[in-house]
Amino acid sequence: MNILPLWVLGCRHPKGTLSVPFTLRVVDVNDLIYNTAGAAIGYGLFQLFHRIFRSFIHRRGIKLNAFLRYIYNIGGEKTADTSD
């Protein structure tokens, strides 16, 4: 039989938070919004960097080593030549 501590049952949470009484965790809505926005901004910056990197490689005709080939291919677009 699960008995929750009495202080959990009588506890009041600040406005704008969610509480799951079984795990005693509190989620702040602002954290959810900021984490989602941060992930979207980070993904957008990654895509921008990846496009700049790929165009730089094409313009300069740089031969790719294993590390640069990984960065080149990570964006999910067509792959670079794997011959060394």
N, CA, C and O atoms as a Maestro MAE file, in Angstrom:
{
 s_m_m2io_version
 :::
 2.0.0
}

f_m_ct {
 s_m_title
 :::
 protein
 m_atom[336] {
  # First column is atom index #
  i_m_mmod_type
  r_m_x_coord
  r_m_y_coord
  r_m_z_coord
  i_m_residue_number
  s_m_chain_name
  s_m_pdb_residue_name
  s_m_pdb_atom_name
  i_m_atomic_number
  :::
  1 25 0.838 -1.179 0.000 1 A "MET " " N  " 7
  2 3 0.000 0.000 0.000 1 A "MET " " CA " 6
  3 2 0.886 1.247 0.000 1 A "MET " " C  " 6
  4 15 1.771 1.386 0.844 1 A "MET " " O  " 8
  5 25 0.643 2.149 -0.949 2 A "ASN " " N  " 7
  6 3 1.417 3.390 -1.039 2 A "ASN " " CA " 6
  7 2 0.744 4.482 -0.215 2 A "ASN " " C  " 6
  8 15 -0.427 4.803 -0.416 2 A "ASN " " O  " 8
  9 25 1.497 5.034 0.698 3 A "ILE " " N  " 7
  10 3 0.993 6.149 1.497 3 A "ILE " " CA " 6
  11 2 1.901 7.339 1.245 3 A "ILE " " C  " 6
  12 15 3.096 7.302 1.537 3 A "ILE " " O  " 8
  13 25 1.318 8.384 0.702 4 A "LEU " " N  " 7
  14 3 2.087 9.590 0.448 4 A "LEU " " CA " 6
  15 2 2.278 10.345 1.749 4 A "LEU " " C  " 6
  16 15 1.393 10.353 2.604 4 A "LEU " " O  " 8
  17 25 3.417 10.972 1.901 5 A "PRO " " N  " 7
  18 3 3.601 11.796 3.099 5 A "PRO " " CA " 6
  19 2 2.514 12.866 3.185 5 A "PRO " " C  " 6
  20 15 2.071 13.396 2.166 5 A "PRO " " O  " 8
  21 25 2.104 13.166 4.372 6 A "LEU " " N  " 7
  22 3 1.020 14.125 4.556 6 A "LEU " " CA " 6
  23 2 1.368 15.515 4.034 6 A "LEU " " C  " 6
  24 15 0.478 16.248 3.602 6 A "LEU " " O  " 8
  25 25 2.661 15.897 4.065 7 A "TRP " " N  " 7
  26 3 3.022 17.230 3.593 7 A "TRP " " CA " 6
  27 2 2.857 17.347 2.093 7 A "TRP " " C  " 6
  28 15 2.665 18.452 1.585 7 A "TRP " " O  " 8
  29 25 2.928 16.211 1.348 8 A "VAL " " N  " 7
  30 3 2.727 16.255 -0.107 8 A "VAL " " CA " 6
  31 2 1.257 16.519 -0.408 8 A "VAL " " C  " 6
  32 15 0.928 17.296 -1.304 8 A "VAL " " O  " 8
  33 25 0.391 15.878 0.334 9 A "LEU " " N  " 7
  34 3 -1.039 16.049 0.077 9 A "LEU " " CA " 6
  35 2 -1.515 17.459 0.384 9 A "LEU " " C  " 6
  36 15 -2.426 17.957 -0.278 9 A "LEU " " O  " 8
  37 25 -0.914 18.116 1.382 10 A "GLY " " N  " 7
  38 3 -1.339 19.450 1.751 10 A "GLY " " CA " 6
  39 2 -0.505 20.544 1.110 10 A "GLY " " C  " 6
  40 15 -0.739 21.723 1.377 10 A "GLY " " O  " 8
  41 25 0.451 20.195 0.282 11 A "CYS " " N  " 7
  42 3 1.390 21.159 -0.310 11 A "CYS " " CA " 6
  43 2 0.725 21.940 -1.427 11 A "CYS " " C  " 6
  44 15 -0.002 21.366 -2.237 11 A "CYS " " O  " 8
  45 25 0.966 23.253 -1.479 12 A "ARG " " N  " 7
  46 3 0.458 24.108 -2.559 12 A "ARG " " CA " 6
  47 2 1.644 24.573 -3.383 12 A "ARG " " C  " 6
  48 15 2.665 24.987 -2.836 12 A "ARG " " O  " 8
  49 25 1.507 24.505 -4.704 13 A "HIS " " N  " 7
  50 3 2.590 24.888 -5.608 13 A "HIS " " CA " 6
  51 2 2.321 26.261 -6.202 13 A "HIS " " C  " 6
  52 15 1.167 26.648 -6.388 13 A "HIS " " O  " 8
  53 25 3.392 27.002 -6.501 14 A "PRO " " N  " 7
  54 3 3.211 28.328 -7.111 14 A "PRO " " CA " 6
  55 2 2.470 28.229 -8.447 14 A "PRO " " C  " 6
  56 15 2.511 27.205 -9.129 14 A "PRO " " O  " 8
  57 25 1.809 29.296 -8.789 15 A "LYS " " N  " 7
  58 3 1.077 29.347 -10.049 15 A "LYS " " CA " 6
  59 2 2.055 29.148 -11.217 15 A "LYS " " C  " 6
  60 15 3.150 29.711 -11.209 15 A "LYS " " O  " 8
  61 25 1.671 28.365 -12.202 16 A "GLY " " N  " 7
  62 3 2.503 28.142 -13.380 16 A "GLY " " CA " 6
  63 2 3.396 26.918 -13.262 16 A "GLY " " C  " 6
  64 15 4.296 26.743 -14.084 16 A "GLY " " O  " 8
  65 25 3.175 26.064 -12.264 17 A "THR " " N  " 7
  66 3 3.978 24.849 -12.142 17 A "THR " " CA " 6
  67 2 3.068 23.632 -12.145 17 A "THR " " C  " 6
  68 15 1.890 23.712 -11.795 17 A "THR " " O  " 8
  69 25 3.632 22.520 -12.543 18 A "LEU " " N  " 7
  70 3 2.928 21.252 -12.526 18 A "LEU " " CA " 6
  71 2 3.610 20.359 -11.506 18 A "LEU " " C  " 6
  72 15 4.829 20.429 -11.347 18 A "LEU " " O  " 8
  73 25 2.871 19.540 -10.826 19 A "SER " " N  " 7
  74 3 3.454 18.653 -9.833 19 A "SER " " CA " 6
  75 2 2.975 17.236 -10.059 19 A "SER " " C  " 6
  76 15 1.789 16.998 -10.291 19 A "SER " " O  " 8
  77 25 3.901 16.297 -9.990 20 A "VAL " " N  " 7
  78 3 3.570 14.883 -10.035 20 A "VAL " " CA " 6
  79 2 3.856 14.359 -8.638 20 A "VAL " " C  " 6
  80 15 5.021 14.169 -8.288 20 A "VAL " " O  " 8
  81 25 2.833 14.119 -7.828 21 A "PRO " " N  " 7
  82 3 3.070 13.796 -6.423 21 A "PRO " " CA " 6
  83 2 3.809 12.480 -6.197 21 A "PRO " " C  " 6
  84 15 4.409 12.308 -5.136 21 A "PRO " " O  " 8
  85 25 3.792 11.563 -7.128 22 A "PHE " " N  " 7
  86 3 4.440 10.279 -6.920 22 A "PHE " " CA " 6
  87 2 5.951 10.368 -7.059 22 A "PHE " " C  " 6
  88 15 6.663 9.566 -6.453 22 A "PHE " " O  " 8
  89 25 6.469 11.324 -7.843 23 A "THR " " N  " 7
  90 3 7.918 11.474 -7.989 23 A "THR " " CA " 6
  91 2 8.441 12.720 -7.301 23 A "THR " " C  " 6
  92 15 9.651 12.937 -7.243 23 A "THR " " O  " 8
  93 25 7.547 13.533 -6.782 24 A "LEU " " N  " 7
  94 3 7.905 14.773 -6.090 24 A "LEU " " CA " 6
  95 2 8.718 15.719 -6.976 24 A "LEU " " C  " 6
  96 15 9.609 16.415 -6.489 24 A "LEU " " O  " 8
  97 25 8.415 15.744 -8.263 25 A "ARG " " N  " 7
  98 3 9.097 16.646 -9.191 25 A "ARG " " CA " 6
  99 2 8.169 17.796 -9.557 25 A "ARG " " C  " 6
  100 15 6.950 17.635 -9.619 25 A "ARG " " O  " 8
  101 25 8.762 18.949 -9.797 26 A "VAL " " N  " 7
  102 3 8.003 20.122 -10.201 26 A "VAL " " CA " 6
  103 2 8.589 20.619 -11.519 26 A "VAL " " C  " 6
  104 15 9.805 20.745 -11.661 26 A "VAL " " O  " 8
  105 25 7.711 20.898 -12.477 27 A "VAL " " N  " 7
  106 3 8.132 21.390 -13.783 27 A "VAL " " CA " 6
  107 2 7.662 22.827 -13.921 27 A "VAL " " C  " 6
  108 15 6.470 23.113 -13.810 27 A "VAL " " O  " 8
  109 25 8.599 23.725 -14.162 28 A "ASP " " N  " 7
  110 3 8.250 25.121 -14.364 28 A "ASP " " CA " 6
  111 2 7.968 25.335 -15.846 28 A "ASP " " C  " 6
  112 15 8.755 24.910 -16.691 28 A "ASP " " O  " 8
  113 25 6.861 25.985 -16.168 29 A "VAL " " N  " 7
  114 3 6.466 26.205 -17.552 29 A "VAL " " CA " 6
  115 2 7.521 27.037 -18.286 29 A "VAL " " C  " 6
  116 15 7.778 26.808 -19.468 29 A "VAL " " O  " 8
  117 25 8.134 28.006 -17.589 30 A "ASN " " N  " 7
  118 3 9.169 28.823 -18.223 30 A "ASN " " CA " 6
  119 2 10.359 27.969 -18.654 30 A "ASN " " C  " 6
  120 15 10.933 28.206 -19.717 30 A "ASN " " O  " 8
  121 25 10.738 26.973 -17.840 31 A "ASP " " N  " 7
  122 3 11.837 26.083 -18.221 31 A "ASP " " CA " 6
  123 2 11.506 25.329 -19.495 31 A "ASP " " C  " 6
  124 15 12.356 25.187 -20.373 31 A "ASP " " O  " 8
  125 25 10.288 24.848 -19.602 32 A "LEU " " N  " 7
  126 3 9.863 24.137 -20.805 32 A "LEU " " CA " 6
  127 2 9.942 25.041 -22.032 32 A "LEU " " C  " 6
  128 15 10.429 24.624 -23.083 32 A "LEU " " O  " 8
  129 25 9.470 26.260 -21.901 33 A "ILE " " N  " 7
  130 3 9.494 27.210 -23.016 33 A "ILE " " CA " 6
  131 2 10.936 27.553 -23.401 33 A "ILE " " C  " 6
  132 15 11.277 27.545 -24.584 33 A "ILE " " O  " 8
  133 25 11.777 27.853 -22.420 34 A "TYR " " N  " 7
  134 3 13.165 28.222 -22.707 34 A "TYR " " CA " 6
  135 2 13.962 27.055 -23.273 34 A "TYR " " C  " 6
  136 15 14.775 27.253 -24.177 34 A "TYR " " O  " 8
  137 25 13.752 25.849 -22.768 35 A "ASN " " N  " 7
  138 3 14.466 24.693 -23.297 35 A "ASN " " CA " 6
  139 2 14.055 24.390 -24.736 35 A "ASN " " C  " 6
  140 15 14.898 24.046 -25.565 35 A "ASN " " O  " 8
  141 25 12.774 24.516 -25.030 36 A "THR " " N  " 7
  142 3 12.294 24.292 -26.395 36 A "THR " " CA " 6
  143 2 12.846 25.366 -27.337 36 A "THR " " C  " 6
  144 15 13.296 25.050 -28.438 36 A "THR " " O  " 8
  145 25 12.813 26.613 -26.918 37 A "ALA " " N  " 7
  146 3 13.355 27.702 -27.738 37 A "ALA " " CA " 6
  147 2 14.860 27.540 -27.924 37 A "ALA " " C  " 6
  148 15 15.376 27.768 -29.018 37 A "ALA " " O  " 8
  149 25 15.565 27.149 -26.870 38 A "GLY " " N  " 7
  150 3 17.008 26.937 -26.964 38 A "GLY " " CA " 6
  151 2 17.360 25.817 -27.929 38 A "GLY " " C  " 6
  152 15 18.320 25.927 -28.691 38 A "GLY " " O  " 8
  153 25 16.586 24.743 -27.897 39 A "ALA " " N  " 7
  154 3 16.824 23.630 -28.824 39 A "ALA " " CA " 6
  155 2 16.577 24.073 -30.261 39 A "ALA " " C  " 6
  156 15 17.349 23.725 -31.154 39 A "ALA " " O  " 8
  157 25 15.513 24.832 -30.494 40 A "ALA " " N  " 7
  158 3 15.208 25.306 -31.850 40 A "ALA " " CA " 6
  159 2 16.283 26.269 -32.352 40 A "ALA " " C  " 6
  160 15 16.695 26.183 -33.509 40 A "ALA " " O  " 8
  161 25 16.736 27.177 -31.503 41 A "ILE " " N  " 7
  162 3 17.794 28.119 -31.892 41 A "ILE " " CA " 6
  163 2 19.096 27.377 -32.148 41 A "ILE " " C  " 6
  164 15 19.795 27.670 -33.118 41 A "ILE " " O  " 8
  165 25 19.431 26.417 -31.285 42 A "GLY " " N  " 7
  166 3 20.643 25.626 -31.471 42 A "GLY " " CA " 6
  167 2 20.615 24.830 -32.761 42 A "GLY " " C  " 6
  168 15 21.620 24.751 -33.467 42 A "GLY " " O  " 8
  169 25 19.466 24.237 -33.074 43 A "TYR " " N  " 7
  170 3 19.341 23.485 -34.328 43 A "TYR " " CA " 6
  171 2 19.478 24.421 -35.529 43 A "TYR " " C  " 6
  172 15 20.131 24.074 -36.513 43 A "TYR " " O  " 8
  173 25 18.871 25.594 -35.455 44 A "GLY " " N  " 7
  174 3 18.989 26.565 -36.548 44 A "GLY " " CA " 6
  175 2 20.430 27.018 -36.754 44 A "GLY " " C  " 6
  176 15 20.888 27.134 -37.891 44 A "GLY " " O  " 8
  177 25 21.151 27.277 -35.653 45 A "LEU " " N  " 7
  178 3 22.566 27.657 -35.760 45 A "LEU " " CA " 6
  179 2 23.411 26.527 -36.341 45 A "LEU " " C  " 6
  180 15 24.322 26.769 -37.133 45 A "LEU " " O  " 8
  181 25 23.103 25.287 -35.944 46 A "PHE " " N  " 7
  182 3 23.814 24.142 -36.509 46 A "PHE " " CA " 6
  183 2 23.591 24.057 -38.014 46 A "PHE " " C  " 6
  184 15 24.540 23.852 -38.771 46 A "PHE " " O  " 8
  185 25 22.336 24.215 -38.457 47 A "GLN " " N  " 7
  186 3 22.052 24.149 -39.893 47 A "GLN " " CA " 6
  187 2 22.762 25.277 -40.646 47 A "GLN " " C  " 6
  188 15 23.275 25.059 -41.743 47 A "GLN " " O  " 8
  189 25 22.795 26.469 -40.070 48 A "LEU " " N  " 7
  190 3 23.505 27.590 -40.685 48 A "LEU " " CA " 6
  191 2 24.995 27.285 -40.801 48 A "LEU " " C  " 6
  192 15 25.584 27.460 -41.868 48 A "LEU " " O  " 8
  193 25 25.610 26.826 -39.703 49 A "PHE " " N  " 7
  194 3 27.021 26.456 -39.727 49 A "PHE " " CA " 6
  195 2 27.275 25.371 -40.768 49 A "PHE " " C  " 6
  196 15 28.254 25.437 -41.512 49 A "PHE " " O  " 8
  197 25 26.401 24.380 -40.820 50 A "HIS " " N  " 7
  198 3 26.596 23.266 -41.753 50 A "HIS " " CA " 6
  199 2 26.542 23.741 -43.206 50 A "HIS " " C  " 6
  200 15 27.348 23.300 -44.024 50 A "HIS " " O  " 8
  201 25 25.626 24.614 -43.534 51 A "ARG " " N  " 7
  202 3 25.543 25.136 -44.909 51 A "ARG " " CA " 6
  203 2 26.769 25.974 -45.263 51 A "ARG " " C  " 6
  204 15 27.299 25.865 -46.369 51 A "ARG " " O  " 8
  205 25 27.218 26.802 -44.333 52 A "ILE " " N  " 7
  206 3 28.424 27.609 -44.568 52 A "ILE " " CA " 6
  207 2 29.636 26.701 -44.739 52 A "ILE " " C  " 6
  208 15 30.454 26.915 -45.634 52 A "ILE " " O  " 8
  209 25 29.752 25.690 -43.885 53 A "PHE " " N  " 7
  210 3 30.864 24.750 -43.958 53 A "PHE " " CA " 6
  211 2 30.876 24.018 -45.298 53 A "PHE " " C  " 6
  212 15 31.926 23.907 -45.930 53 A "PHE " " O  " 8
  213 25 29.715 23.516 -45.739 54 A "ARG " " N  " 7
  214 3 29.652 22.778 -47.011 54 A "ARG " " CA " 6
  215 2 30.004 23.688 -48.192 54 A "ARG " " C  " 6
  216 15 30.715 23.265 -49.103 54 A "ARG " " O  " 8
  217 25 29.517 24.927 -48.187 55 A "SER " " N  " 7
  218 3 29.835 25.823 -49.308 55 A "SER " " CA " 6
  219 2 31.321 26.192 -49.285 55 A "SER " " C  " 6
  220 15 31.938 26.333 -50.342 55 A "SER " " O  " 8
  221 25 31.901 26.351 -48.088 56 A "PHE " " N  " 7
  222 3 33.325 26.640 -47.968 56 A "PHE " " CA " 6
  223 2 34.154 25.485 -48.535 56 A "PHE " " C  " 6
  224 15 35.128 25.711 -49.253 56 A "PHE " " O  " 8
  225 25 33.770 24.262 -48.215 57 A "ILE " " N  " 7
  226 3 34.476 23.076 -48.721 57 A "ILE " " CA " 6
  227 2 34.370 23.026 -50.243 57 A "ILE " " C  " 6
  228 15 35.364 22.751 -50.916 57 A "ILE " " O  " 8
  229 25 33.195 23.284 -50.794 58 A "HIS " " N  " 7
  230 3 33.012 23.244 -52.255 58 A "HIS " " CA " 6
  231 2 33.796 24.351 -52.957 58 A "HIS " " C  " 6
  232 15 34.437 24.106 -53.979 58 A "HIS " " O  " 8
  233 25 33.748 25.570 -52.411 59 A "ARG " " N  " 7
  234 3 34.451 26.686 -53.058 59 A "ARG " " CA " 6
  235 2 35.962 26.514 -53.043 59 A "ARG " " C  " 6
  236 15 36.636 26.825 -54.025 59 A "ARG " " O  " 8
  237 25 36.494 26.019 -51.933 60 A "ARG " " N  " 7
  238 3 37.950 25.882 -51.789 60 A "ARG " " CA " 6
  239 2 38.484 24.566 -52.323 60 A "ARG " " C  " 6
  240 15 39.692 24.428 -52.514 60 A "ARG " " O  " 8
  241 25 37.609 23.591 -52.571 61 A "GLY " " N  " 7
  242 3 38.057 22.287 -53.053 61 A "GLY " " CA " 6
  243 2 38.933 21.554 -52.048 61 A "GLY " " C  " 6
  244 15 39.913 20.911 -52.425 61 A "GLY " " O  " 8
  245 25 38.583 21.649 -50.775 62 A "ILE " " N  " 7
  246 3 39.381 21.049 -49.710 62 A "ILE " " CA " 6
  247 2 39.161 19.542 -49.679 62 A "ILE " " C  " 6
  248 15 38.028 19.068 -49.758 62 A "ILE " " O  " 8
  249 25 40.255 18.793 -49.564 63 A "LYS " " N  " 7
  250 3 40.170 17.341 -49.432 63 A "LYS " " CA " 6
  251 2 39.828 17.021 -47.971 63 A "LYS " " C  " 6
  252 15 40.433 17.561 -47.045 63 A "LYS " " O  " 8
  253 25 38.857 16.140 -47.791 64 A "LEU " " N  " 7
  254 3 38.346 15.865 -46.459 64 A "LEU " " CA " 6
  255 2 39.052 14.690 -45.795 64 A "LEU " " C  " 6
  256 15 39.198 13.620 -46.385 64 A "LEU " " O  " 8
  257 25 39.489 14.910 -44.552 65 A "ASN " " N  " 7
  258 3 39.962 13.788 -43.748 65 A "ASN " " CA " 6
  259 2 38.747 13.169 -43.055 65 A "ASN " " C  " 6
  260 15 37.622 13.605 -43.298 65 A "ASN " " O  " 8
  261 25 38.947 12.171 -42.205 66 A "ALA " " N  " 7
  262 3 37.823 11.464 -41.584 66 A "ALA " " CA " 6
  263 2 36.951 12.402 -40.741 66 A "ALA " " C  " 6
  264 15 35.725 12.305 -40.786 66 A "ALA " " O  " 8
  265 25 37.564 13.301 -39.981 67 A "PHE " " N  " 7
  266 3 36.807 14.214 -39.127 67 A "PHE " " CA " 6
  267 2 35.981 15.193 -39.959 67 A "PHE " " C  " 6
  268 15 34.794 15.385 -39.698 67 A "PHE " " O  " 8
  269 25 36.604 15.809 -40.956 68 A "LEU " " N  " 7
  270 3 35.873 16.768 -41.799 68 A "LEU " " CA " 6
  271 2 34.778 16.063 -42.607 68 A "LEU " " C  " 6
  272 15 33.721 16.648 -42.842 68 A "LEU " " O  " 8
  273 25 35.010 14.828 -43.030 69 A "ARG " " N  " 7
  274 3 34.000 14.058 -43.761 69 A "ARG " " CA " 6
  275 2 32.789 13.806 -42.860 69 A "ARG " " C  " 6
  276 15 31.647 13.875 -43.315 69 A "ARG " " O  " 8
  277 25 33.045 13.512 -41.575 70 A "TYR " " N  " 7
  278 3 31.944 13.298 -40.637 70 A "TYR " " CA " 6
  279 2 31.102 14.571 -40.493 70 A "TYR " " C  " 6
  280 15 29.874 14.509 -40.541 70 A "TYR " " O  " 8
  281 25 31.749 15.711 -40.319 71 A "ILE " " N  " 7
  282 3 31.027 16.980 -40.202 71 A "ILE " " CA " 6
  283 2 30.276 17.287 -41.499 71 A "ILE " " C  " 6
  284 15 29.143 17.766 -41.470 71 A "ILE " " O  " 8
  285 25 30.914 17.007 -42.626 72 A "TYR " " N  " 7
  286 3 30.303 17.253 -43.933 72 A "TYR " " CA " 6
  287 2 29.031 16.415 -44.105 72 A "TYR " " C  " 6
  288 15 28.031 16.900 -44.635 72 A "TYR " " O  " 8
  289 25 29.076 15.159 -43.657 73 A "ASN " " N  " 7
  290 3 27.959 14.239 -43.879 73 A "ASN " " CA " 6
  291 2 26.892 14.274 -42.791 73 A "ASN " " C  " 6
  292 15 25.817 13.708 -42.991 73 A "ASN " " O  " 8
  293 25 27.135 14.901 -41.672 74 A "ILE " " N  " 7
  294 3 26.219 14.824 -40.537 74 A "ILE " " CA " 6
  295 2 24.887 15.519 -40.797 74 A "ILE " " C  " 6
  296 15 23.900 15.190 -40.138 74 A "ILE " " O  " 8
  297 25 24.821 16.439 -41.702 75 A "GLY " " N  " 7
  298 3 23.589 17.170 -41.965 75 A "GLY " " CA " 6
  299 2 22.531 16.371 -42.692 75 A "GLY " " C  " 6
  300 15 21.401 16.840 -42.832 75 A "GLY " " O  " 8
  301 25 22.864 15.164 -43.166 76 A "GLY " " N  " 7
  302 3 21.886 14.308 -43.809 76 A "GLY " " CA " 6
  303 2 21.708 14.578 -45.294 76 A "GLY " " C  " 6
  304 15 20.828 13.993 -45.925 76 A "GLY " " O  " 8
  305 25 22.517 15.442 -45.854 77 A "GLU " " N  " 7
  306 3 22.440 15.694 -47.278 77 A "GLU " " CA " 6
  307 2 23.323 14.682 -47.999 77 A "GLU " " C  " 6
  308 15 23.814 13.738 -47.380 77 A "GLU " " O  " 8
  309 25 23.529 14.869 -49.304 78 A "LYS " " N  " 7
  310 3 24.324 13.897 -50.048 78 A "LYS " " CA " 6
  311 2 25.741 13.813 -49.457 78 A "LYS " " C  " 6
  312 15 26.277 14.801 -48.955 78 A "LYS " " O  " 8
  313 25 26.322 12.636 -49.525 79 A "THR " " N  " 7
  314 3 27.594 12.377 -48.863 79 A "THR " " CA " 6
  315 2 28.783 12.842 -49.700 79 A "THR " " C  " 6
  316 15 28.704 12.958 -50.922 79 A "THR " " O  " 8
  317 25 29.871 13.100 -49.010 80 A "ALA " " N  " 7
  318 3 31.121 13.484 -49.666 80 A "ALA " " CA " 6
  319 2 31.828 12.247 -50.175 80 A "ALA " " C  " 6
  320 15 31.556 11.135 -49.723 80 A "ALA " " O  " 8
  321 25 32.719 12.439 -51.101 81 A "ASP " " N  " 7
  322 3 33.527 11.343 -51.635 81 A "ASP " " CA " 6
  323 2 34.369 10.760 -50.506 81 A "ASP " " C  " 6
  324 15 35.061 11.494 -49.801 81 A "ASP " " O  " 8
  325 25 34.309 9.439 -50.334 82 A "THR " " N  " 7
  326 3 35.028 8.799 -49.246 82 A "THR " " CA " 6
  327 2 36.409 8.318 -49.646 82 A "THR " " C  " 6
  328 15 37.130 7.769 -48.813 82 A "THR " " O  " 8
  329 25 36.792 8.508 -50.885 83 A "SER " " N  " 7
  330 3 38.123 8.066 -51.308 83 A "SER " " CA " 6
  331 2 39.178 9.046 -50.820 83 A "SER " " C  " 6
  332 15 38.987 10.261 -50.869 83 A "SER " " O  " 8
  333 25 40.294 8.501 -50.349 84 A "ASP " " N  " 7
  334 3 41.371 9.358 -49.828 84 A "ASP " " CA " 6
  335 2 42.493 9.442 -50.815 84 A "ASP " " C  " 6
  336 15 43.491 10.117 -50.559 84 A "ASP " " O  " 8
  :::
 }
 m_bond[335] {
  # First column is bond index #
  i_m_from
  i_m_to
  i_m_order
  :::
  1 1 2 1
  2 2 3 1
  3 3 4 2
  4 3 5 1
  5 5 6 1
  6 6 7 1
  7 7 8 2
  8 7 9 1
  9 9 10 1
  10 10 11 1
  11 11 12 2
  12 11 13 1
  13 13 14 1
  14 14 15 1
  15 15 16 2
  16 15 17 1
  17 17 18 1
  18 18 19 1
  19 19 20 2
  20 19 21 1
  21 21 22 1
  22 22 23 1
  23 23 24 2
  24 23 25 1
  25 25 26 1
  26 26 27 1
  27 27 28 2
  28 27 29 1
  29 29 30 1
  30 30 31 1
  31 31 32 2
  32 31 33 1
  33 33 34 1
  34 34 35 1
  35 35 36 2
  36 35 37 1
  37 37 38 1
  38 38 39 1
  39 39 40 2
  40 39 41 1
  41 41 42 1
  42 42 43 1
  43 43 44 2
  44 43 45 1
  45 45 46 1
  46 46 47 1
  47 47 48 2
  48 47 49 1
  49 49 50 1
  50 50 51 1
  51 51 52 2
  52 51 53 1
  53 53 54 1
  54 54 55 1
  55 55 56 2
  56 55 57 1
  57 57 58 1
  58 58 59 1
  59 59 60 2
  60 59 61 1
  61 61 62 1
  62 62 63 1
  63 63 64 2
  64 63 65 1
  65 65 66 1
  66 66 67 1
  67 67 68 2
  68 67 69 1
  69 69 70 1
  70 70 71 1
  71 71 72 2
  72 71 73 1
  73 73 74 1
  74 74 75 1
  75 75 76 2
  76 75 77 1
  77 77 78 1
  78 78 79 1
  79 79 80 2
  80 79 81 1
  81 81 82 1
  82 82 83 1
  83 83 84 2
  84 83 85 1
  85 85 86 1
  86 86 87 1
  87 87 88 2
  88 87 89 1
  89 89 90 1
  90 90 91 1
  91 91 92 2
  92 91 93 1
  93 93 94 1
  94 94 95 1
  95 95 96 2
  96 95 97 1
  97 97 98 1
  98 98 99 1
  99 99 100 2
  100 99 101 1
  101 101 102 1
  102 102 103 1
  103 103 104 2
  104 103 105 1
  105 105 106 1
  106 106 107 1
  107 107 108 2
  108 107 109 1
  109 109 110 1
  110 110 111 1
  111 111 112 2
  112 111 113 1
  113 113 114 1
  114 114 115 1
  115 115 116 2
  116 115 117 1
  117 117 118 1
  118 118 119 1
  119 119 120 2
  120 119 121 1
  121 121 122 1
  122 122 123 1
  123 123 124 2
  124 123 125 1
  125 125 126 1
  126 126 127 1
  127 127 128 2
  128 127 129 1
  129 129 130 1
  130 130 131 1
  131 131 132 2
  132 131 133 1
  133 133 134 1
  134 134 135 1
  135 135 136 2
  136 135 137 1
  137 137 138 1
  138 138 139 1
  139 139 140 2
  140 139 141 1
  141 141 142 1
  142 142 143 1
  143 143 144 2
  144 143 145 1
  145 145 146 1
  146 146 147 1
  147 147 148 2
  148 147 149 1
  149 149 150 1
  150 150 151 1
  151 151 152 2
  152 151 153 1
  153 153 154 1
  154 154 155 1
  155 155 156 2
  156 155 157 1
  157 157 158 1
  158 158 159 1
  159 159 160 2
  160 159 161 1
  161 161 162 1
  162 162 163 1
  163 163 164 2
  164 163 165 1
  165 165 166 1
  166 166 167 1
  167 167 168 2
  168 167 169 1
  169 169 170 1
  170 170 171 1
  171 171 172 2
  172 171 173 1
  173 173 174 1
  174 174 175 1
  175 175 176 2
  176 175 177 1
  177 177 178 1
  178 178 179 1
  179 179 180 2
  180 179 181 1
  181 181 182 1
  182 182 183 1
  183 183 184 2
  184 183 185 1
  185 185 186 1
  186 186 187 1
  187 187 188 2
  188 187 189 1
  189 189 190 1
  190 190 191 1
  191 191 192 2
  192 191 193 1
  193 193 194 1
  194 194 195 1
  195 195 196 2
  196 195 197 1
  197 197 198 1
  198 198 199 1
  199 199 200 2
  200 199 201 1
  201 201 202 1
  202 202 203 1
  203 203 204 2
  204 203 205 1
  205 205 206 1
  206 206 207 1
  207 207 208 2
  208 207 209 1
  209 209 210 1
  210 210 211 1
  211 211 212 2
  212 211 213 1
  213 213 214 1
  214 214 215 1
  215 215 216 2
  216 215 217 1
  217 217 218 1
  218 218 219 1
  219 219 220 2
  220 219 221 1
  221 221 222 1
  222 222 223 1
  223 223 224 2
  224 223 225 1
  225 225 226 1
  226 226 227 1
  227 227 228 2
  228 227 229 1
  229 229 230 1
  230 230 231 1
  231 231 232 2
  232 231 233 1
  233 233 234 1
  234 234 235 1
  235 235 236 2
  236 235 237 1
  237 237 238 1
  238 238 239 1
  239 239 240 2
  240 239 241 1
  241 241 242 1
  242 242 243 1
  243 243 244 2
  244 243 245 1
  245 245 246 1
  246 246 247 1
  247 247 248 2
  248 247 249 1
  249 249 250 1
  250 250 251 1
  251 251 252 2
  252 251 253 1
  253 253 254 1
  254 254 255 1
  255 255 256 2
  256 255 257 1
  257 257 258 1
  258 258 259 1
  259 259 260 2
  260 259 261 1
  261 261 262 1
  262 262 263 1
  263 263 264 2
  264 263 265 1
  265 265 266 1
  266 266 267 1
  267 267 268 2
  268 267 269 1
  269 269 270 1
  270 270 271 1
  271 271 272 2
  272 271 273 1
  273 273 274 1
  274 274 275 1
  275 275 276 2
  276 275 277 1
  277 277 278 1
  278 278 279 1
  279 279 280 2
  280 279 281 1
  281 281 282 1
  282 282 283 1
  283 283 284 2
  284 283 285 1
  285 285 286 1
  286 286 287 1
  287 287 288 2
  288 287 289 1
  289 289 290 1
  290 290 291 1
  291 291 292 2
  292 291 293 1
  293 293 294 1
  294 294 295 1
  295 295 296 2
  296 295 297 1
  297 297 298 1
  298 298 299 1
  299 299 300 2
  300 299 301 1
  301 301 302 1
  302 302 303 1
  303 303 304 2
  304 303 305 1
  305 305 306 1
  306 306 307 1
  307 307 308 2
  308 307 309 1
  309 309 310 1
  310 310 311 1
  311 311 312 2
  312 311 313 1
  313 313 314 1
  314 314 315 1
  315 315 316 2
  316 315 317 1
  317 317 318 1
  318 318 319 1
  319 319 320 2
  320 319 321 1
  321 321 322 1
  322 322 323 1
  323 323 324 2
  324 323 325 1
  325 325 326 1
  326 326 327 1
  327 327 328 2
  328 327 329 1
  329 329 330 1
  330 330 331 1
  331 331 332 2
  332 331 333 1
  333 333 334 1
  334 334 335 1
  335 335 336 2
  :::
 }
}
